[in-house]
């Protein structure tokens, strides 16, 4: 029977590949297609994110995948993970297919079911099992949960499971005490450091390097590079960007990769990525490769890039996986992700899964800057989200897997509550540096400005 199912799947994929060549030209946003006489929405955004969350493809691998590749990959992966026939999977919309795969992921990762048990279950069994688990772990009644779609049931499931699964790391990340925290950082020019991102550089002069920005005129920011050996005292090295801000930095071979937001034309922001082949080139601001990425989803602003994965030995033969935000309808920032190929081409996708889940958590303002790290083999993301638009005291930090999140209730010595622009840097041996910018609103005197604190994570 299994051989028959695999043969049927291969035939189905061949038919789809031959009959739907037009999918190659679909944009990343939704288009309407007809399949088996039934209208459904083609949603490459949600397929791409589901592949990454399930670890069936890495972020950089998305660049070379067509819409058909993404959809058929999920069908192939799911064909051996459920008792449903291939024909049923093939007839699901992209939205339903993605959430079926994510239900499988939750049931397996949470230990609710084993892989063997799941392979003998239908996708409807997946749904019912999650509904029962949600009823057992929340105040929701089964009758209520049955009225929710799979997306909402999964969000509820992660709302109780993530705090359990990440309990140790949450305890560390929320412990910002007088012994491990530095507030209101400034460089040796007495310039306030704003939105600091740190990398452990281990250069001859500095153990750590950091990029940060400062305001020099209304709506005009410069991006700076500084070095430190103790994380407290920062020596200004070089201005590495005019009308540039919200930077990130990572080591790449013997050199460094810098990504930042730039607004060469005021009010028209986009992402810039630069590669410096050595430390000496970096401190002189002499990039060997530089690219400004055109906006994909917003008329006026895309930015706050974070570097998540670098593949390749040189810019000309590389793929770089980035997270970023886009200014949706010129109203609020939302999440997106993309891949820069060979410093020439860029493909991106709206992060519909994260945007839905975070909004449903009650964050209806901006969903903005983020930074990722590995804990074991799993990648996690710390992200800023705003309870209401234009409410500066409403900034909070969330921790999640890139799709599903839980709030971090950070405890400072004086009880500050508003945290924005997070960063996290791996210092090795389970030690990390966490950064956040604390606005005046919602925070206590002495705890305003750039924060940096150190933690140990499992």
VEXDREN-2710 file (C-alpha; in Angstrom, 1 decimal):
% VEXDREN-2710
k/r/px/py/pz
1/UNK/0.0/0.0/0.0
2/UNK/2.8/2.4/0.8
3/UNK/4.5/1.7/-2.5
4/UNK/1.2/2.4/-4.3
5/UNK/0.8/5.7/-2.4
6/UNK/4.3/6.8/-3.3
7/UNK/3.8/5.9/-7.0
8/UNK/0.5/7.8/-7.0
9/UNK/2.2/10.8/-5.5
10/UNK/5.0/10.8/-8.1
11/UNK/2.4/10.6/-10.9
12/UNK/0.4/13.4/-9.3
13/UNK/3.5/15.6/-9.0
14/UNK/4.4/14.9/-12.7
15/UNK/0.9/15.9/-13.8
16/UNK/0.9/19.1/-11.7
17/UNK/4.4/20.1/-13.0
18/UNK/3.3/19.6/-16.6
19/UNK/-0.1/21.4/-16.3
20/UNK/0.8/24.3/-14.1
21/UNK/3.8/26.0/-15.7
22/UNK/2.1/29.3/-15.2
23/UNK/2.7/29.0/-11.4
24/UNK/6.3/29.9/-12.0
25/UNK/5.3/33.4/-12.8
26/UNK/3.0/33.9/-9.8
27/UNK/3.9/36.8/-7.5
28/UNK/4.4/36.1/-3.8
29/UNK/1.1/37.6/-2.9
30/UNK/-2.1/35.6/-3.4
31/UNK/-3.4/34.8/-6.9
32/UNK/-6.5/32.8/-7.8
33/UNK/-6.0/29.5/-9.5
34/UNK/-8.3/26.6/-10.5
35/UNK/-7.5/23.0/-9.6
36/UNK/-9.8/20.1/-10.1
37/UNK/-12.6/22.5/-10.9
38/UNK/-12.3/24.2/-7.5
39/UNK/-11.1/27.7/-6.8
40/UNK/-8.4/28.1/-4.2
41/UNK/-5.8/30.7/-3.2
42/UNK/-2.2/30.3/-4.2
43/UNK/-0.2/31.4/-1.2
44/UNK/3.6/31.1/-1.6
45/UNK/4.1/33.1/1.5
46/UNK/2.6/30.6/3.8
47/UNK/4.2/27.6/2.0
48/UNK/7.7/29.1/2.3
49/UNK/7.4/29.7/6.0
50/UNK/5.9/26.3/6.7
51/UNK/8.9/24.6/5.0
52/UNK/11.3/26.6/7.2
53/UNK/9.4/25.9/10.4
54/UNK/9.2/22.2/9.7
55/UNK/12.9/22.2/8.8
56/UNK/12.1/20.5/5.5
57/UNK/14.0/23.3/3.8
58/UNK/16.4/25.9/5.2
59/UNK/15.8/29.6/4.6
60/UNK/18.5/29.9/2.0
61/UNK/17.1/26.9/0.0
62/UNK/13.8/28.8/-0.5
63/UNK/15.5/31.0/-3.1
64/UNK/15.7/28.3/-5.8
65/UNK/12.2/26.9/-5.2
66/UNK/9.2/27.7/-7.4
67/UNK/5.7/27.8/-6.1
68/UNK/5.2/24.2/-7.4
69/UNK/8.4/23.0/-5.6
70/UNK/7.2/24.4/-2.3
71/UNK/3.7/23.0/-2.5
72/UNK/4.8/19.6/-3.8
73/UNK/7.6/19.3/-1.2
74/UNK/5.1/19.7/1.6
75/UNK/2.8/17.1/0.0
76/UNK/5.7/14.7/-0.3
77/UNK/6.8/15.2/3.3
78/UNK/3.3/14.8/4.6
79/UNK/2.5/11.7/2.5
80/UNK/4.6/9.6/4.9
81/UNK/3.4/11.4/8.0
82/UNK/-0.4/10.8/7.9
83/UNK/-2.8/8.1/6.9
84/UNK/-4.6/10.5/4.6
85/UNK/-4.4/9.6/0.9
86/UNK/-2.3/11.7/-1.4
87/UNK/-5.4/12.8/-3.3
88/UNK/-6.7/14.5/-0.1
89/UNK/-3.4/16.3/0.5
90/UNK/-3.3/17.4/-3.1
91/UNK/-6.8/18.9/-2.9
92/UNK/-6.0/21.0/0.1
93/UNK/-5.5/24.8/-0.3
94/UNK/-2.0/26.1/0.4
95/UNK/-3.3/27.5/3.6
96/UNK/-4.8/24.2/4.8
97/UNK/-1.9/22.2/3.6
98/UNK/0.5/24.4/5.5
99/UNK/-1.4/24.2/8.7
100/UNK/-1.8/20.5/8.5
101/UNK/2.0/20.2/8.3
102/UNK/2.3/22.6/11.3
103/UNK/-0.2/20.6/13.3
104/UNK/2.0/17.5/12.7
105/UNK/5.0/19.5/13.8
106/UNK/3.4/20.6/17.1
107/UNK/2.2/17.1/18.0
108/UNK/5.6/15.6/17.4
109/UNK/7.7/18.4/19.0
110/UNK/5.5/18.6/22.1
111/UNK/5.7/14.9/22.6
112/UNK/1.9/14.5/22.4
113/UNK/2.4/11.8/19.8
114/UNK/5.3/9.9/18.3
115/UNK/6.1/9.9/14.6
116/UNK/4.8/6.3/14.3
117/UNK/1.5/7.2/15.9
118/UNK/1.1/10.2/13.7
119/UNK/1.7/8.2/10.5
120/UNK/-1.3/6.1/11.4
121/UNK/-3.5/9.2/12.0
122/UNK/-5.5/11.3/9.6
123/UNK/-5.1/15.1/9.5
124/UNK/-8.6/15.3/11.1
125/UNK/-7.1/13.2/14.0
126/UNK/-4.3/15.8/14.3
127/UNK/-6.9/18.5/14.7
128/UNK/-9.0/16.6/17.3
129/UNK/-5.9/15.7/19.3
130/UNK/-4.8/19.3/19.5
131/UNK/-8.3/20.4/20.5
132/UNK/-8.2/17.9/23.4
133/UNK/-4.8/19.0/24.4
134/UNK/-5.9/22.7/24.4
135/UNK/-8.9/21.8/26.5
136/UNK/-6.7/20.1/29.0
137/UNK/-4.3/23.0/29.2
138/UNK/-6.5/26.1/29.0
139/UNK/-9.9/27.2/30.1
140/UNK/-11.4/26.7/26.6
141/UNK/-14.2/24.2/26.3
142/UNK/-14.0/21.6/23.6
143/UNK/-17.1/23.0/22.0
144/UNK/-15.4/26.4/21.7
145/UNK/-12.2/24.9/20.3
146/UNK/-14.2/22.9/17.7
147/UNK/-15.5/26.2/16.3
148/UNK/-11.9/27.6/15.8
149/UNK/-9.9/26.9/12.6
150/UNK/-6.6/25.1/12.7
151/UNK/-4.6/28.3/12.8
152/UNK/-6.3/29.5/16.0
153/UNK/-6.1/26.1/17.6
154/UNK/-2.4/26.0/16.9
155/UNK/-1.8/29.5/18.3
156/UNK/-3.6/28.4/21.5
157/UNK/-1.5/25.2/21.7
158/UNK/1.7/27.2/21.4
159/UNK/0.5/29.7/24.0
160/UNK/0.7/27.1/26.7
161/UNK/3.4/24.8/25.3
162/UNK/6.1/27.4/24.5
163/UNK/6.4/28.6/28.1
164/UNK/6.8/25.0/29.2
165/UNK/9.3/24.1/26.5
166/UNK/11.4/27.2/26.8
167/UNK/11.0/27.6/30.6
168/UNK/14.8/27.6/31.3
169/UNK/15.7/30.1/28.6
170/UNK/12.7/32.3/29.4
171/UNK/13.9/32.5/33.0
172/UNK/17.4/33.5/31.9
173/UNK/16.2/36.0/29.3
174/UNK/13.9/37.8/31.7
175/UNK/16.5/38.1/34.5
176/UNK/18.0/41.5/33.9
177/UNK/19.5/42.3/37.3
178/UNK/22.1/44.8/38.6
179/UNK/24.8/42.1/38.3
180/UNK/24.4/41.3/34.6
181/UNK/23.0/44.5/33.1
182/UNK/24.4/47.7/31.7
183/UNK/22.0/50.6/31.1
184/UNK/22.2/53.8/29.0
185/UNK/25.4/52.8/27.1
186/UNK/27.5/55.6/25.5
187/UNK/30.6/55.4/23.3
188/UNK/33.8/57.2/24.1
189/UNK/32.6/60.2/22.2
190/UNK/29.8/60.5/24.8
191/UNK/27.4/59.7/22.0
192/UNK/24.3/57.7/23.2
193/UNK/24.3/54.3/21.7
194/UNK/21.0/53.5/20.0
195/UNK/19.9/50.0/18.8
196/UNK/23.2/48.2/19.4
197/UNK/24.0/44.8/17.7
198/UNK/27.1/43.0/18.9
199/UNK/29.3/40.3/17.5
200/UNK/32.1/38.5/19.3
201/UNK/35.0/39.4/16.9
202/UNK/38.1/38.3/18.8
203/UNK/40.3/40.7/16.9
204/UNK/43.7/41.8/18.2
205/UNK/42.4/45.1/19.5
206/UNK/38.8/44.3/20.4
207/UNK/37.0/41.2/21.7
208/UNK/33.6/42.6/20.6
209/UNK/32.4/44.8/17.8
210/UNK/29.1/46.6/17.7
211/UNK/27.0/48.6/15.2
212/UNK/24.6/51.2/16.4
213/UNK/23.0/54.4/15.2
214/UNK/22.7/58.0/16.4
215/UNK/20.5/60.9/15.3
216/UNK/22.4/63.9/13.9
217/UNK/19.4/65.9/12.7
218/UNK/15.6/65.4/12.5
219/UNK/14.9/62.2/10.6
220/UNK/18.6/61.8/9.9
221/UNK/20.6/58.9/11.4
222/UNK/24.2/57.7/11.0
223/UNK/25.4/54.1/11.5
224/UNK/28.5/53.7/13.6
225/UNK/31.0/51.0/14.4
226/UNK/32.7/50.6/17.8
227/UNK/34.8/48.1/19.7
228/UNK/34.9/46.9/23.3
229/UNK/36.7/44.4/25.5
230/UNK/34.3/44.4/28.4
231/UNK/30.9/45.3/26.8
232/UNK/30.7/48.4/28.9
233/UNK/33.3/50.7/27.4
234/UNK/32.8/51.2/23.7
235/UNK/35.4/53.0/21.5
236/UNK/34.1/54.7/18.4
237/UNK/35.9/53.3/15.3
238/UNK/34.2/54.6/12.2
239/UNK/31.0/56.0/10.7
240/UNK/29.9/53.3/8.3
241/UNK/26.7/54.8/7.0
242/UNK/25.1/58.2/6.3
243/UNK/21.3/58.1/6.5
244/UNK/21.6/54.6/7.8
245/UNK/20.4/52.9/10.9
246/UNK/19.0/49.6/12.4
247/UNK/22.1/47.7/11.7
248/UNK/23.1/44.0/12.2
249/UNK/26.6/42.5/12.0
250/UNK/27.9/38.9/11.7
251/UNK/31.3/37.4/11.0
252/UNK/31.7/35.7/7.6
253/UNK/34.9/33.8/7.1
254/UNK/37.7/36.3/7.7
255/UNK/35.4/39.2/7.1
256/UNK/32.1/40.7/8.2
257/UNK/28.6/41.1/6.9
258/UNK/26.6/44.2/7.7
259/UNK/22.9/44.7/7.0
260/UNK/21.1/47.9/7.8
261/UNK/18.2/50.1/6.9
262/UNK/19.0/53.1/4.8
263/UNK/16.9/56.1/3.7
264/UNK/18.9/57.9/1.0
265/UNK/15.7/59.7/0.2
266/UNK/14.0/60.8/3.5
267/UNK/10.9/58.7/4.2
268/UNK/11.8/56.1/1.7
269/UNK/13.6/53.2/3.5
270/UNK/15.0/50.0/2.2
271/UNK/17.6/47.4/3.1
272/UNK/21.3/47.7/2.4
273/UNK/23.8/44.7/2.7
274/UNK/27.5/45.0/2.6
275/UNK/30.4/42.6/2.9
276/UNK/33.9/43.5/4.2
277/UNK/36.6/41.0/3.4
278/UNK/38.6/41.7/6.5
279/UNK/38.6/43.6/9.8
280/UNK/40.9/46.2/8.3
281/UNK/38.5/46.8/5.5
282/UNK/35.6/47.1/8.0
283/UNK/37.3/49.7/10.2
284/UNK/38.0/51.7/7.1
285/UNK/34.5/51.2/5.8
286/UNK/35.7/49.7/2.5
287/UNK/33.2/47.0/1.5
288/UNK/34.1/44.7/-1.3
289/UNK/30.4/44.1/-2.1
290/UNK/27.4/46.2/-1.5
291/UNK/23.8/46.1/-2.6
292/UNK/20.7/48.1/-1.9
293/UNK/17.6/45.9/-2.0
294/UNK/14.4/47.3/-3.7
295/UNK/11.3/47.2/-1.6
296/UNK/8.9/44.3/-2.3
297/UNK/5.8/44.8/-0.2
298/UNK/5.6/48.5/0.9
299/UNK/5.6/51.8/-0.9
300/UNK/7.7/53.7/1.6
301/UNK/9.5/51.5/4.1
302/UNK/11.2/48.1/4.5
303/UNK/14.0/47.5/6.9
304/UNK/15.3/46.5/10.3
305/UNK/17.1/43.5/8.7
306/UNK/18.5/40.7/10.8
307/UNK/21.0/38.2/9.4
308/UNK/19.8/34.6/10.0
309/UNK/21.9/32.4/7.8
310/UNK/24.9/32.8/5.5
311/UNK/25.7/30.2/2.9
312/UNK/28.8/30.4/0.6
313/UNK/32.4/31.4/0.7
314/UNK/32.1/34.7/-1.1
315/UNK/29.4/37.3/-2.0
316/UNK/29.5/36.2/-5.6
317/UNK/28.6/32.7/-4.7
318/UNK/26.3/33.1/-1.7
319/UNK/22.8/33.1/-0.3
320/UNK/21.9/35.2/2.7
321/UNK/18.7/34.6/4.7
322/UNK/17.3/37.8/6.2
323/UNK/14.4/38.8/8.3
324/UNK/12.9/42.3/7.8
325/UNK/9.8/44.3/8.3
326/UNK/7.6/46.1/5.8
327/UNK/5.3/49.1/6.5
328/UNK/1.9/47.6/5.6
329/UNK/-0.5/50.0/4.0
330/UNK/1.6/52.8/5.5
331/UNK/0.0/52.0/8.8
332/UNK/2.0/49.5/10.9
333/UNK/5.2/47.4/10.5
334/UNK/4.7/43.7/9.7
335/UNK/7.2/40.8/9.4
336/UNK/8.8/39.4/6.3
337/UNK/11.8/37.3/5.3
338/UNK/13.9/36.8/2.2
339/UNK/17.0/35.5/0.5
340/UNK/19.8/37.6/-1.2
341/UNK/21.4/35.5/-3.9
342/UNK/25.0/36.3/-5.0
343/UNK/24.5/39.9/-3.9
344/UNK/22.4/40.4/-7.0
345/UNK/18.9/39.0/-6.7
346/UNK/16.5/39.0/-3.8
347/UNK/13.3/37.0/-3.2
348/UNK/11.1/37.7/-0.2
349/UNK/7.9/36.5/1.4
350/UNK/5.4/38.1/3.9
351/UNK/5.5/36.2/7.2
352/UNK/1.8/35.6/7.4
353/UNK/2.1/33.0/10.1
354/UNK/4.0/35.2/12.5
355/UNK/2.0/38.3/11.7
356/UNK/-1.3/36.4/12.5
357/UNK/-0.1/34.9/15.7
358/UNK/1.4/38.0/17.1
359/UNK/-1.6/40.1/16.2
360/UNK/-3.9/37.6/17.8
361/UNK/-1.7/37.8/21.0
362/UNK/-3.0/41.4/21.3
363/UNK/-0.2/43.3/19.6
364/UNK/-2.0/45.5/17.1
365/UNK/0.8/48.2/16.7
366/UNK/4.1/47.7/15.0
367/UNK/5.7/44.2/14.8
368/UNK/9.3/45.2/14.1
369/UNK/12.9/44.4/14.9
370/UNK/14.0/40.9/15.7
371/UNK/17.2/38.8/16.2
372/UNK/17.7/35.1/16.1
373/UNK/19.9/32.6/18.0
374/UNK/20.4/28.9/18.3
375/UNK/19.7/26.9/21.4
376/UNK/20.9/23.4/20.6
377/UNK/19.8/22.6/17.1
378/UNK/16.7/24.9/17.2
379/UNK/16.7/28.5/16.0
380/UNK/14.7/31.0/18.1
381/UNK/13.8/34.6/17.5
382/UNK/13.5/37.5/20.0
383/UNK/11.2/40.1/18.5
384/UNK/9.6/43.5/19.4
385/UNK/5.9/44.1/19.2
386/UNK/3.7/47.0/20.2
387/UNK/0.4/46.7/22.0
388/UNK/-1.0/49.7/20.2
389/UNK/0.2/51.9/17.4
390/UNK/2.2/55.0/18.5
391/UNK/2.2/53.8/22.1
392/UNK/5.9/53.9/23.1
393/UNK/5.2/52.5/26.5
394/UNK/3.6/49.5/24.8
395/UNK/6.8/47.9/23.4
396/UNK/7.3/44.3/24.5
397/UNK/9.7/41.5/23.6
398/UNK/8.6/38.1/22.5
399/UNK/10.4/34.8/22.2
400/UNK/9.5/32.2/19.7
401/UNK/10.5/29.8/16.9
402/UNK/9.9/32.4/14.2
403/UNK/6.2/31.5/13.8
404/UNK/4.8/31.2/17.2
405/UNK/5.6/33.4/20.2
406/UNK/5.3/33.9/23.9
407/UNK/5.9/37.2/25.8
408/UNK/9.1/37.8/27.8
409/UNK/8.3/39.7/31.0
410/UNK/11.8/41.2/31.6
411/UNK/12.6/42.1/35.2
412/UNK/14.9/45.0/35.7
413/UNK/16.1/46.4/39.1
414/UNK/13.8/49.4/38.9
415/UNK/10.8/47.7/37.2
416/UNK/11.0/49.1/33.6
417/UNK/8.4/47.7/31.3
418/UNK/8.9/49.0/27.7
419/UNK/11.6/47.2/25.6
420/UNK/12.3/47.6/21.9
421/UNK/14.8/46.8/19.2
422/UNK/16.2/43.5/20.6
423/UNK/19.4/41.8/19.6
424/UNK/21.1/38.7/20.8
425/UNK/24.7/37.6/20.2
426/UNK/26.3/34.2/20.8
427/UNK/29.5/34.6/22.8
428/UNK/30.2/30.9/22.9
429/UNK/29.8/28.1/25.5
430/UNK/26.2/28.9/26.1
431/UNK/26.8/32.6/26.9
432/UNK/24.9/35.3/25.1
433/UNK/24.6/39.1/25.1
434/UNK/21.1/40.6/24.9
435/UNK/20.5/44.1/23.8
436/UNK/17.4/46.3/23.8
437/UNK/16.6/50.0/23.5
438/UNK/14.5/51.3/26.3
439/UNK/12.4/54.4/25.4
440/UNK/11.6/57.1/28.0
441/UNK/7.9/56.1/28.1
442/UNK/7.2/53.2/30.4
443/UNK/10.7/53.1/31.9
444/UNK/12.4/54.2/35.1
445/UNK/15.1/56.9/35.4
446/UNK/18.5/55.2/35.1
447/UNK/17.1/52.5/32.9
448/UNK/16.5/54.5/29.7
449/UNK/18.5/54.2/26.6
450/UNK/20.6/51.3/25.4
451/UNK/20.6/48.1/27.5
452/UNK/23.0/45.2/27.3
453/UNK/22.9/42.2/29.6
454/UNK/24.5/38.8/29.6
455/UNK/22.8/35.5/30.1
456/UNK/23.5/31.7/29.9
457/UNK/21.2/29.6/27.9
458/UNK/20.8/25.8/27.5
END
